[in-house]
Amino acid sequence: MNNTFNNNGYEHITALIAEAVADGSRTATVTGKYIMDKAVRLPSNFTLILEDCHLRLADGSYTNIFVNEHHDTDVGRTPDGVDVNINIVGRGEAILDGGEYNGLSERNSEKDGMPPIWRNSFVLFTNVDGFCVKNLFCRNQRWWSLNFIYSRNGYIGNIDFCASDVGIDESGNAYHGLIRSRYEQTLVKNADGVDIRQGCHDIVIENITGFTEDDTIAITGLNGRLEQHFRVDGLCSDIANVTVRNIRSSAFCTIVRMLNQGGIKLHDITVDGVYDTSESNDYFDTGLYAVRIGDVRLYGERHATKDETYNIKVKNVYGNGEYAVSLAGDMRDFTMYGIECAKGTRMLLDERNTAENT
């Protein structure tokens, strides 16, 4: 097997896309191993097939691998600038790889000449209507691996994650196996799998496996720097009508995370089938939650009200961390059943009447 990476990944894939647009097929297939030093823009009504393909981010680069065509443009922040029907489909062993960590984190994002942290996502879709991302192996993600903002009518499935488990000790030596009491030594922090953010709706997420350093699936309605930058005025900011099913993963934090604050609504979410596989993992000592909704910590201007967090169903969960389910904040029309725990795991942490107000 050829272990050599070609250095012209961006140029090669962009040329394939241009050819497929010109001939009307609007489908391109990428095979081989490539270094990526710039984000490829995917146009509307396009399918990119990654067939036995390994795309690795260049050392020292600060870039996504794939974005939609009008991502981070003025028109892309308007309803008229929507991109539609974009598909990334893996066949065989299709790998997105962060390679060597570049040092960009939430702590130094947009400071001292560093770019924004969202440049570290493999896939970043903003204002996309109709998308499919499936059949991929995501390795060594540098932050949130697959990131979606104001995107809707989508499918994310058959994704396997393997985040970095490297810690750096007091002497600067690297070791494998994350330790809860030494969280600050974790090299790549907040390395989520799938992130569904403000303005996303009508999405199915299923058949997710592997290991993530933070949350495997995060469904998070906040109004931070990321959301303000990519906000689409005129579109609803709710996160709604999301189905999550058949998640079998290990997460140093939470397998399925839901949170909304600052006036962003989170509603009509179904989670069916979450299995914590961490009893057999060597990546960390212990996880926290299988499913977590809300937080006592304040991330934005205010906590959500019961009319902003509602119609959430959680069923068929097996927990192996500290708790199977954690609840905090105000919510209504919440149901859960079919919750099981490994030995030593508690079933429920209920902090719905406790919250920081400042």
Helices and strands as residue ranges (DSSP letters): H 9-23, E 27-36, E 40-42, E 46-57, E 66-68, G 75-77, G 79-81, E 83-91, E 95-97, G 117-120, E 123-126, E 128-139, E 146-149, E 152-162, E 166-168, E 174-176, G 180-185, E 194-196, E 201-212, E 217-221, H 225-230, E 239-251, E 254-260, E 266-276, G 278-280, E 289-293, E 309-319, E 323-328, E 332-341, E 346-351
